[in-house]
């Protein structure tokens, strides 16, 4: 069938305030306090408007497409993250490990996302309400938290950094990555996303 780029339901923009409110609730639910999206932007040396580009999508796309399609990406992401976590030793070069691992992860995830998204959108237009999702973003969150905890155990990143907060940052980046190519204002290239993630890791890895 031909896929119409406009979902059949009314779309409500995700605003700056909504992003901040949701981020605040999510952080509090996970026991993380004193952590703001603005702080993350400053740590990454990116402006607030540029950071919001990664979330500038429509609520109906998140509900109808992201929730269904992210399972395939989550399964792959969890496998990669768990493999990296299990392979860490006190002698590991965490920066090099991430530098080699992340571009591959982005490339693979991008291929998976494009296939899955179109299938999910087609199913939505066909009235299909349930699709199998082998993984979940919560599993990715758990895997990234474990990765950072292991890195701290081996002295590879600053012990004062909260692994849960870092994982939530990655979770947000994955959200932006999965939603890429959707919506009126999302035009984020692989290079841009890779650059953002690289700056994130450079800001937290022990110098």
C-alpha positions as CSV (number, residue, x, y, z in Angstrom):
1,X,0.0,0.0,0.0
2,X,1.1,3.6,-0.5
3,X,2.0,5.2,2.8
4,X,0.7,8.6,3.5
5,X,3.3,10.6,5.5
6,X,0.5,12.2,7.6
7,X,-0.9,10.0,10.4
8,X,-4.7,9.7,10.4
9,X,-5.0,11.2,13.9
10,X,-4.7,14.9,14.9
11,X,-1.1,15.8,15.9
12,X,-0.2,17.9,18.8
13,X,3.3,19.5,18.8
14,X,5.7,18.6,21.6
15,X,6.7,21.8,23.2
16,X,9.8,22.9,25.1
17,X,7.8,22.9,28.3
18,X,6.4,19.5,27.7
19,X,9.9,18.1,27.1
20,X,11.2,19.6,30.3
21,X,8.2,18.5,32.3
22,X,8.4,14.9,31.1
23,X,12.2,14.9,31.6
24,X,11.7,16.1,35.2
25,X,9.1,13.5,36.0
26,X,11.2,10.7,34.4
27,X,14.3,11.7,36.4
28,X,12.3,11.9,39.7
29,X,10.7,8.5,39.1
30,X,14.2,7.1,38.8
31,X,15.4,8.8,42.0
32,X,17.6,11.3,40.2
33,X,17.4,14.9,41.6
34,X,19.2,18.1,40.8
35,X,19.6,17.2,37.1
36,X,18.1,19.4,34.4
37,X,18.0,19.2,30.6
38,X,19.7,22.6,30.5
39,X,22.6,21.2,32.6
40,X,23.0,18.4,30.0
41,X,23.0,20.9,27.2
42,X,25.7,23.0,28.9
43,X,27.8,19.9,29.6
44,X,27.6,18.9,26.0
45,X,28.4,22.5,24.9
46,X,25.2,22.6,22.7
47,X,22.5,25.2,22.8
48,X,19.1,24.5,24.1
49,X,17.4,25.0,20.6
50,X,19.9,22.5,19.0
51,X,19.2,20.0,21.7
52,X,15.5,20.3,21.2
53,X,15.9,19.5,17.5
54,X,16.3,15.8,18.6
55,X,12.8,15.8,20.1
56,X,11.0,18.1,17.7
57,X,8.3,15.7,16.7
58,X,4.6,15.0,17.1
59,X,3.0,13.2,20.0
60,X,1.0,11.0,17.7
61,X,4.2,9.8,16.0
62,X,5.7,8.9,19.4
63,X,2.6,7.1,20.5
64,X,1.8,5.3,17.2
65,X,5.2,4.6,15.8
66,X,8.0,5.0,18.4
67,X,6.4,2.7,20.9
68,X,5.9,0.0,18.4
69,X,9.1,0.3,16.3
70,X,11.6,0.8,19.1
71,X,11.5,-2.8,20.1
72,X,13.6,-4.0,17.2
73,X,16.2,-1.3,17.8
74,X,16.2,-1.9,21.6
75,X,17.0,-5.6,21.1
76,X,20.0,-4.7,19.1
77,X,21.1,-1.9,21.3
78,X,20.9,-4.1,24.4
79,X,23.0,-6.8,22.9
80,X,25.7,-4.3,21.9
81,X,25.7,-2.5,25.2
82,X,25.8,-5.7,27.2
83,X,28.6,-7.0,25.1
84,X,30.6,-3.9,25.8
85,X,29.8,-3.9,29.5
86,X,30.9,-7.6,29.8
87,X,34.2,-6.9,28.0
88,X,35.4,-4.0,30.2
89,X,38.5,-4.5,32.3
90,X,40.6,-2.0,34.4
91,X,42.9,-1.8,31.4
92,X,40.2,-0.9,28.9
93,X,40.4,2.3,27.0
94,X,36.8,3.4,27.5
95,X,37.1,6.3,25.0
96,X,38.4,4.0,22.3
97,X,35.9,1.3,23.1
98,X,33.0,3.7,22.7
99,X,34.6,5.4,19.6
100,X,34.7,2.0,17.8
101,X,31.3,0.8,19.1
102,X,29.0,3.7,18.7
103,X,29.3,4.5,15.0
104,X,28.6,0.8,14.2
105,X,25.6,0.9,16.5
106,X,24.2,4.0,14.8
107,X,24.6,2.6,11.4
108,X,22.9,-0.7,12.2
109,X,20.2,1.0,14.2
110,X,19.5,3.4,11.3
111,X,19.0,0.5,8.9
112,X,16.7,-1.3,11.3
113,X,14.7,1.9,12.1
114,X,13.9,2.8,8.5
115,X,12.6,-0.7,7.8
116,X,10.6,-1.0,11.0
117,X,9.2,2.5,11.0
118,X,7.6,2.1,7.5
119,X,6.1,-1.2,8.5
120,X,4.8,0.3,11.7
121,X,3.3,3.3,9.9
122,X,1.7,1.0,7.3
123,X,0.2,-1.2,10.0
124,X,-1.2,2.0,11.7
125,X,-2.9,2.9,8.4
126,X,-4.3,-0.6,8.1
127,X,-5.8,-0.3,11.6
128,X,-3.4,-2.8,13.3
129,X,-3.2,-1.8,17.0
130,X,-0.6,-4.3,18.2
131,X,2.8,-5.2,16.8
132,X,5.3,-7.6,18.4
133,X,8.2,-5.7,20.0
134,X,11.1,-8.0,21.0
135,X,12.9,-5.4,23.1
136,X,12.0,-2.2,25.0
137,X,13.5,1.2,25.7
138,X,13.4,0.2,29.4
139,X,15.8,-2.7,28.7
140,X,18.1,-0.3,26.9
141,X,18.0,2.0,29.9
142,X,19.0,-0.9,32.2
143,X,21.8,-2.0,29.9
144,X,23.3,1.5,29.6
145,X,23.0,1.9,33.4
146,X,24.9,-1.3,33.8
147,X,27.5,-0.3,31.3
148,X,28.3,2.9,33.2
149,X,28.3,1.1,36.5
150,X,30.8,-1.4,35.2
151,X,33.0,1.4,33.8
152,X,33.0,3.0,37.3
153,X,33.9,-0.3,38.9
154,X,37.0,-0.4,36.7
155,X,37.8,3.2,37.3
156,X,37.1,4.2,33.7
157,X,34.7,7.1,34.3
158,X,34.4,9.5,37.2
159,X,33.0,7.8,40.3
160,X,30.9,10.9,41.2
161,X,28.8,10.5,38.1
162,X,25.3,9.0,38.5
163,X,25.0,6.0,36.1
164,X,21.2,6.3,36.2
165,X,21.4,9.9,35.0
166,X,23.8,9.0,32.2
167,X,21.6,6.2,31.1
168,X,18.6,8.6,31.0
169,X,20.6,10.8,28.7
170,X,21.3,7.9,26.4
171,X,17.7,7.0,26.5
172,X,16.8,10.5,25.3
173,X,19.4,10.2,22.5
174,X,17.9,6.9,21.4
175,X,14.5,8.5,21.4
176,X,15.8,11.2,19.1
177,X,17.5,8.7,16.9
178,X,14.4,6.5,16.5
179,X,12.3,9.5,15.7
180,X,14.7,10.8,13.1
181,X,13.2,11.4,9.7
182,X,9.7,11.9,11.1
183,X,7.9,15.2,11.7
184,X,8.2,18.6,10.1
185,X,11.3,19.7,12.0
186,X,13.5,16.6,12.4
187,X,16.4,16.7,9.9
188,X,19.2,15.2,11.9
189,X,22.0,13.5,10.0
190,X,24.0,10.5,11.1
191,X,27.1,12.7,11.3
192,X,25.3,15.2,13.6
193,X,24.0,12.6,15.9
194,X,27.4,10.8,16.1
195,X,29.0,14.2,16.9
196,X,26.6,14.9,19.7
197,X,27.1,11.4,21.2
198,X,30.9,11.8,20.9
199,X,30.8,15.1,22.8
200,X,28.7,13.4,25.4
201,X,31.2,10.7,26.0
202,X,34.1,13.1,26.0
203,X,32.4,15.1,28.8
204,X,32.0,12.1,31.1
205,X,35.0,9.9,30.5
206,X,37.9,10.3,32.9
207,X,40.6,12.5,31.4
